[in-house]
Amino acid sequence: MGKDFYGDLQLGVLGGGQLGRMLIQEAINYNVNVHILDPDKNAPCRKLCNRFECGSLSDFETVYNFGKDLDMITIEIEKVNVDALEKLEEEGVLVYPQSRIIRLIQDKGLQKQFFKQNDIPTSAFQLISTKENLKNTNLTIPYIQKLRKDGYDGKGVKKINTVDDLETAFDEPSLIEEWVDFEKEIAVIVARNDDGDVATFPMVEMEFNPEANLVEFLIAPSTYGFDIQQRAEELAKKIANDLQIVGLLAVEMFLTKDGEILVNELAPRTHNSGHQTIEGNYVSQFAQHLRAIFNLPLGDTRCRTNAVMINLLGEEGYEGLAKYEGVEEILAMEGVYVHLYGKKFTKPFRKMGHVCIINDDRELAISNARKVQEILKVKA
């Protein structure tokens, strides 16, 4: 890299949402020049970056023109024009994670095939082109159907419980996978720099909102045994090295009731399962991502204490200008850190912020988090 990250280097980020916002908050400490492209003129990053451009992330010309005068590009969302990124790479712009990895992860079918080819444990699956194919599948009901492309935050996912559900199945290229009767959803975030140095954050446990299929509650560090945590972290390292990724990679996994670990999905970026690292770890996922893409020494990922992260979602039945109820009450509690994402309007289940609750007593951290969950509401 010809320029110092803290000097003349110009970093572009595709996506100006909350992940980009928190990345900028860390980048300010590194004196990094950040340029943002996002389709929303009111994106959370719009007032924090050196330059904000409103435009489509999926349009070739828009992405190419945004990046051609920059030194490096990273992403906060996978749904971007990869052809433009490939051309930029050919012309000498550094793209991390690399465009080939983004292309792979954009397609859940290709992800699954990658797992199979690299001996990464995952649930049994089949690729289909239309819902007619579901009549001849090798998998038995119940199973999960996922659109191969464009699904995110629980969208593009259906559970096929009965034969009747086949009528409302997605009629587009999809992945169907065996239903896993798991004990816990877990995740490991791994970072890899261009020198090949790899570091994992400790494994975390997740609970999901059953209606929105979004992470609602995250606990770190895990209290599962050393063997399980080590296997999960080694699996994440293997995937990062198999991909030869530069940057951050979130590896979402299932822990089955018989102790098996199955990889569910990958996200080649900072991730919801790492927000607690801002207060809970010696290095945050956002600082670690910057270290990785700038090929700097990776930071100390150890947990400082117990941390519980709550996603702050828009309340059901409310849509409009966001109003936060209970903020003062929770800020009076010890070890509570509020992160609002700068989104002017709320709607049901929209991610409006998160709260991290830390405490040296794990059970107290969890009970305080439950109180925060009851008190803090996003309405309109």
N, C-alpha and C positions, 0 to 999 in steps of 0.2 A: 504494500500500500504506500503510494508515493507521498501522501499528505498526512499530517498529524491529525488524529481524530478531534483534538481540542483546538485546531486552528482553522485552516482553509477548507478542510474536507466538508463537502455538502452531502448530507444524508437525506434521501427521500423515503417517505413511508406511504405505502398504498393503504389507505384507510385512515379515517380521522375520528374513530369512535373512542370508547373509554380506554381500550388497550393502547391506542396511540397517545392518548392524553397522559396516561401514567408513564408511558415510555418517555415522553417529553419531559415530564416532571423529573425523571432521573437523568435524562440527557442534559438538562440545564446544569446539573452538578459537574458534568464532564465538558461543559462549554461546547456542545455539539450544535452545529447549524442544521436545523430540521425543517424539511419541506414536506407538506402534506397534500395528498390528493384524495378528495372524497366527494361523492355525489350530492351530499347534503350541505347546503350553504350554511346551515346552523350546526354543523358537526361539533362535537365537544372539543376538538383540537383547534378550532378556527382562530382563536385569539391567543394561543400559546406558542405557535410555531413561528419560524422566521418568514415563511411564505406559505399561504394557504391557497390552493387552487380547487375550485369546484368543478368536478367533471366525472365522467363515467370510469369506473375501474375495469369495466369489461370491454371498452372500446380500444382497439389497437392504436389508433393515431393519438388518442388522448394520453394513454399510458406511455407510449413511445416519446411523445413530445415533452411530457412531464419529466421523463427520466434522462433525456439525451445529454443534458448539460450538468447532470449530477455525477458524483463520484461513486455513490453506493445507493442501493435501494433495498429496503426490507418491507415486510408486510405486517399488517395486523388482522388481515382477513384473507382467506385462501381464494375467494371468488374474484380473481383478477385475470387480465388478459396475459396468458403465458407466452403467446407468440411475440408480443411486444417485449417481454422480458428477455426472451431468447435473443432477439435482435440487439437489444441493449448490451447483453453479455458479449455478443460477437463484436460489438464496437468498443468494448473495454470497460463498460460500467460493471462494477461488482454487484451481484444480486445474491443476497443471503436472506432466507434459504434459497438455494439454487433453483432456477426455473424448472429443471427436470423433476425436482422433488415436489414442487408445488403442483405440477401437472399430475404426478402420481397420486398425490393426496386429494386433489380435487375430485377424483373418481373413486368412490368407495369400493367398486369392483376391482380396480387395479390395486388398491390397498390390500384387499384380501388375497389377491393373487401373489402380491409381494410377500405377505406373511407365509403363504404356503411354500413359495419357492425358497425362502430363507429359513425354513424350519422354526418359525415363530408360532407358538401355540395360539390357536384361535378357534372359534366355534365353526362347526360344519356349515358350508354355504353353497349357494348355487347362483349363477347369474342368469337373468331372464330379460327378454326384450319387451314383452307385453304381459298383461295379466292372464291372457289365455294360457301362457306357459305354466301358470300355477296349477292347472289341472293335471299336469304330468310331472310335478316336482318329485324329487327323491326325498324331500324332507317331510316329516309328519307334523300336522297341526298340533300344538300352536308353534308358530315361528314369527320372526320379525321380517318385515319388508322395509327396505330403505332405498330411496331414489339414489341412483349412482352419483348424480351430480346435484349441486345446489341446495342440499339439505343442510340446515344449521339450527342450533339452539332448539333441538327437539322437533323441528319442522322436517317434513319429508320422511317421517318414520311412522309405520303402522304395525300394530300387533294383529296378526291373523289368528284369532281365537277359535273360530268355527268356520265351517264350509260357507255359511252365509256371508262371512266377511270378505270372501273372494269377489263379491259383486262390487264392493267399494274399494278394492285394492287399487294401487297406482297402476295406470296403464302406460307406463313409460319404462325405459331401461332401468332395471332395479337389481338390487342384491337381496336375496332372501337368506336368512341365517337361522340356524337352530336356536330355539329359545333356551337361554341358559338360566337355570334355577340357582342363581348366585347367592352367596351369603352377604357379600359387600362389594360395592363399586369402589375401586381404588385407582390412584393415579400416581405417576412419577414424572416429574419434569427433568429432562436431561439437557445439558448444554455441551456443545462441541465447537472448538475453534478451528481455524485453518491449519494449525500445527498438529491437530489430531488429539489435543487434550480433551478429556471428557470428564464431566462432573454431574452427579445427580443430586437433586433435592430429596430429602427423606420422603418416603411413601406417605400419602395422605388417604384418609377415608372420606367418602362422599355420600350424602343423602340427597335425593332428587325430589323436586316438586312433582307429584304424580299427575297433576293436570297439565302443567307446562313442559314437563320433561326437561327441566333446567336444574342445574346444581343449586340447591337451596341452603345446604349446610355442609361445611367442610371442617374436618378436625385434623390437626397436625400437632405433634407427630403421631403416627399410628401406634397403637398398643399391641398390635399383632406380634407374634414371635419373630426373633431375629431371622430365622430361616425364610419366612415368608417375605419379610421386607428385603432381605438380600436378593432373593430370587427375582422380585419385582424390579429392583434397581439394576440388577445385572441384565435383565431382559431389555430394559430401556437403553442401557449402554450398547447392547448388541445391535438394537435397531438403529441407533444413531450412527454406529460404525458401519453397519451394512449399507445405510443410505449415504454415508460420507457427508452428512449434513454439516453446514456451518450455521450456527445460531441455536435457537432453543427449540425443543421438541417436547410436546406434552403427549404422554402415552397413557391412554385410558384403558383400564383393565377390569376384568371380573375376577373376584376370588370366589371359587365355587365352594360348596359345602363340604367337599372332600379334600379341600386344600390345594386344588389345581388353580393356576393362574392362566387366564386366557386374555389375549389382547383384543380390545374392542375396536378402538379407533385412534388415529394420530392427528395431531394439530401442530404444524411446523411454525410455531410462533408462541408468544406469551399467551397465557391461558387462564381461564377462570379458576382452575384448580391450583393456581399459584399466587392468588392475590394476598393470601395470608403471609407470604414471605416478606412483604414490605415492613411489617412490624415484628414478625415472628422469627425471622432468620437473620444471620449475619450479613448475607447479601440477598437482595430481592431478585425476583425473576427478571425484572426490567433491567436492573444493573447488569445481571448475568448475560442477558441477551446482547447488550451493548458490548460487554467484554468479549463475547464470542465472535460477533461480526467484525470487531476491530482487531481481532487476533491478539487480545491481551490475556494475561494470566486470569484464569477463572477464579471466582471468589469462593469464600468459605460458605458452604450451603447448610451448615449445621443449624438446628433450631436453637433460638435463644431461650424459648419457653414454650408452654402450650398455647396454641392459637386456634381459635374457631372463627371461620369466615361465614358470614351470612350474605347471600345475594339480596339486595333490596329491590323487590319487584313491584311494579305498578299494581295497585289493588284492583281486583275484579269489580267491574261496575263503574269504574272511574276513567274518564278520558278527557284530556284538556291540559290547561296550565298546571304544572305539578305543584302540589302543596305537601310539605313534609310535616307529619304530625308526630310529636314525641321526641324531637331532636334534643331539646334542652334537657328533658328528663334522662335520656340515655347518656348524654355528655356529663351528667353528674355522677355517673357510675365509674368505678375504677377500671382502668385498662380497656376502655372502649374507644375505638378509632373509626371515625366516619369518613367515607370517601363518596362524595356525590359527583356524578359524571357530567354535569353541565348540560343535561338534556332538559330543554324547556318544557316539553309536553310529555305527559304520561299516558299510558294505555295499559290495559290488563296484561300483566306478566312481562312488561317491558323492563329490561335491566336499567334501573335508574341510579344504582350505586351499590356499594357493599360496605359492610361493617366488619371490622376485625376486633375480636375480644381476646385479650391475652391475660394469662394468670399462671403462676407457678403451680397452682393446684388445678389439675386437669378437670375434675368434676365441677369445680367452681367456675372455671372458664365456660364449660358447657351450660351450666345452669344460668349464668349471666347472659349467655347467648340466647337462651330460650326467652329470657325476660325482654331482651332487646327485640326479639322477633315479635313478641306480643305488643310491645309499646310503639315501635317505629313503623309508621304506615305512610305510603305514598298515595295521596288522593288528588282530587282536582277540585 
